[in-house]
Amino acid sequence: MIADLHMHSTASDGLLDPLELMTEAASAGVSLVALTDHDCLDGLPAAAQAASELGMHWVSGVELSAQWQGHTLHVLGYGFDPQAPALMDSIEAVKHGRWQRAEQIARKLDGKRMPGGLEGAMAAQIAAGGDPNSPPARPHFADWMVQAGFVRDRAEAFRKWLGAGKLGDIKQHWPELAEAVAQIRGAGGMAVMAHPWHYGFTRSRLRRALKDFAQAGGRGIEVVNGQQAVEQVAYLGKLSEEFGFLASCGSDFHTPESPWTALGRMTALPPQCTPVWDDPVFSR
């Protein structure tokens, strides 16, 4: 069985719409699938229907942004009720905050003689098949900057203007980690910490984050994120055992242009890990 439980569509910052994404996942041999757009549930109905028609086992998914000790972490939710009022209200509040962040990014770029950023990012988002009612994300600003001739490519846009610590890296007030976990659990789902290796924590700090996550009710960690280095996967596998977490895996697909996050192509889960799909939320 090939499980891919982390991917993004045009409903957030992915390049393929939910139907295209599910079609590509099925073609890649994926049999267990979840769409996990950033702080967004809009793509779930279309993706769920497509996955069912293509013969894949579907589980509802989302990737929520959260704060922990001044850091932004991502929490994957699986098997929840997408119509749960509290979860929907929370995501709508985050969506409003994302619009405010997009406006701030545009103002900062305007101050650097790059005017029209918000309109340009929205146009880039729509050109990529994105939902015009959703706020444009930093990749959309990067695409606009390339089209406008301000940078050569996305990589330069992030390196100079949009990446961590740069002018366009606007901090947003995300829910606290425990609150994000509670939102998923309150909707009947399972909370899993996304790509723990990506936060740049020391090993001791990562353990503190995982301890707090477990105390908040987190059930698992993403042991495999794309074609991650084997030694990193092995270490995260050991942490999943240490904390009693279930282990998840996902490509973190955004675009076909990135071979390291190709759908269905991931480093193998360590054999000692208990996979998240052993939990009852995956059999509903």
MARNUGU-946796 format. One record per residue (C-alpha): residue in three letters; x, y negated, z negated. Coordinates in steps of 0.02 Angstrom, whole numbers, plus 50000, padded with zeros to 5 digits. Each point is the difference from the previous one (the first is absolute). Layout:
! MARNUGU-946796
ALAXYZ
...
This chain:
! MARNUGU-946796
MET500005000050000
ILE500604982550043
ALA499364986849878
ASP500254981650037
LEU499264989649860
HIS500734982850034
MET499644990350160
HIS499384982950054
SER498824993950135
THR499534983350076
ALA498854997649850
SER501574994349908
ASP501724999050083
GLY500075015450112
LEU500084999750190
LEU498675013150039
ASP498154998649962
PRO499235013549888
LEU499385010750146
GLU501664999150092
LEU500935003849840
MET498985015649961
THR500185005950181
GLU501884998149991
ALA500065008749830
ALA499035014850067
SER501165000950151
ALA501485000549880
GLY499265015449916
VAL499394991549842
SER498645010149913
LEU499784990149838
VAL499894981350023
ALA499684983849906
LEU499954982250066
THR500794988849869
ASP499874982050059
HIS500674986249888
ASP498654993949881
CYS498685003950131
LEU498625012750025
ASP499334993450165
GLY500765013650109
LEU499395014849898
PRO498305003450082
ALA500685000850177
ALA501535009949946
ALA498975012449900
GLN498845003450146
ALA501445002050122
ALA500965011549883
SER498475011249979
GLU499705000950188
LEU501835004250029
GLY499955014349873
MET501104992149866
HIS499615000649815
TRP499674982249944
VAL500244991749831
SER499624981749966
GLY501554989549973
VAL500644982549963
GLU501644991749950
LEU499744987349862
SER501264986649954
ALA500374998349814
GLN501154990849882
TRP501165008049874
GLN501234989649900
GLY500144987050136
HIS500185012650141
THR498755004450136
LEU499625018650004
HIS498835009550116
VAL498735012649938
LEU499215012650118
GLY498225005149960
TYR499245016450062
GLY498295008149993
PHE499064984949931
ASP498274993650044
PRO500284985950128
GLN498324992549949
ALA500434998449815
PRO499484982049958
ALA501444996049882
LEU501315005950125
MET499174990650142
ASP499924984049897
SER501835001449951
ILE500565002850179
GLU498964985150058
ALA500884989149871
VAL501705006050061
LYS499474996750181
HIS499604982049952
GLY501724998649922
ARG500805006850159
TRP499154986150100
GLN500724987249881
ARG501725007950018
ALA499894999450191
GLU499574981649990
GLN501504996949887
ILE501175009250118
ALA499364989450144
ARG500284983849903
LYS501785005049955
LEU500425004650180
ASP499234983650058
GLY501214991049884
LYS501415008550094
ARG499384993650169
MET499025015650042
PRO498234993150010
GLY498415009850036
GLY500495015349903
LEU498305005049932
GLU499144998750168
GLY501465008750084
ALA500045014249874
MET498125002450018
ALA500175000550190
ALA501405012849985
GLN498915010249883
ILE498534999850120
ALA501135004150149
ALA500575015449905
GLY498205005449975
GLY499864993749822
ASP498444994049912
PRO499864980950016
ASN499064999849834
SER501515007149909
PRO501444988749948
PRO501565001150110
ALA501505008149916
ARG501854996150014
PRO500245011750150
HIS498714989650094
PHE500964984149958
ALA501585008750061
ASP499185004650165
TRP499424982150024
MET501754993549962
VAL500715011550134
GLN498694994650127
ALA500294981649959
GLY501885002050025
PHE500494995949821
VAL500865016949976
ARG500595014250112
ASP499055014149917
ARG499045005549844
ALA501615004749912
GLU500694982450016
ALA498354992549942
PHE500065010149840
ARG501874997849976
LYS499934981150013
TRP498254994849950
LEU498785013349940
GLY500975013349904
ALA500255001749813
GLY500604983949923
LYS499784990050160
LEU498904984950034
GLY498505010450055
ASP500095012249855
ILE498514992649908
LYS499625008349835
GLN498185004049973
HIS499145003949836
TRP499645018450017
PRO499075009949865
GLU501085007449864
LEU500565018050030
ALA498825007149868
GLU498554990250076
ALA500335006750175
VAL500065017749933
ALA498384997149904
GLN499134993750157
ILE500425016050094
ARG499555011449855
GLY498384990449970
ALA499505003950179
GLY500325018549970
GLY501695000750083
MET501815004749965
ALA501394986949984
VAL501715003750073
MET501514988549996
ALA500574996350178
HIS501845001750053
PRO500814998449827
TRP501734999450079
HIS499624984250099
TYR499904988049853
GLY501884999349973
PHE499865004549816
THR501395007649899
ARG499615017849948
SER499624994749821
ARG498834986150058
LEU499135011850120
ARG499705011949855
ARG499244985849899
ALA498844995750144
LEU499495018250020
LYS499705001649813
ASP498844984950002
PHE499155006750156
ALA499685016749916
GLN499334991649843
ALA498814989850109
GLY499295016150074
GLY501075001950156
ARG499955018050063
GLY501405001050128
ILE501444992150094
GLU500414999550184
VAL501515011550001
VAL500174999150189
ASN499834983850099
GLY500355002750184
GLN501645007950048
GLN500774995649834
ALA501745005949953
VAL499995017649928
GLU500974994849844
GLN498724986449962
VAL498575012150023
ALA500855012749886
TYR500214986949863
LEU498194994550012
GLY499485018249996
LYS500925002049835
LEU499144984549932
SER498305006950050
GLU500395015549896
GLU500684989849855
PHE498434989349986
GLY498765013450047
PHE499504991150160
LEU499265007650156
ALA501014996950157
SER499384991050155
CYS500724997650173
GLY499654987950141
SER500804992650154
ASP499594981849952
PHE499604997750184
HIS499754982250064
THR500575000550181
PRO500555012850130
GLU501574989650023
SER500735006649836
PRO500615018050019
TRP500395001149814
THR498164998649957
ALA499275010850137
LEU498325007949961
GLY500155017349925
ARG501914999750000
MET500654999749823
THR501355007549892
ALA499355015949917
LEU499334999649823
PRO501165008849877
PRO499315017649969
GLN499834997549812
CYS498784985450022
THR498135002049977
PRO499174990950145
VAL498624987349973
TRP498815010050109
ASP499895013049862
ASP498944987349904
PRO498105001750013
VAL499814982550077
PHE500685007450162
SER498675013550009
ARG498454989049988
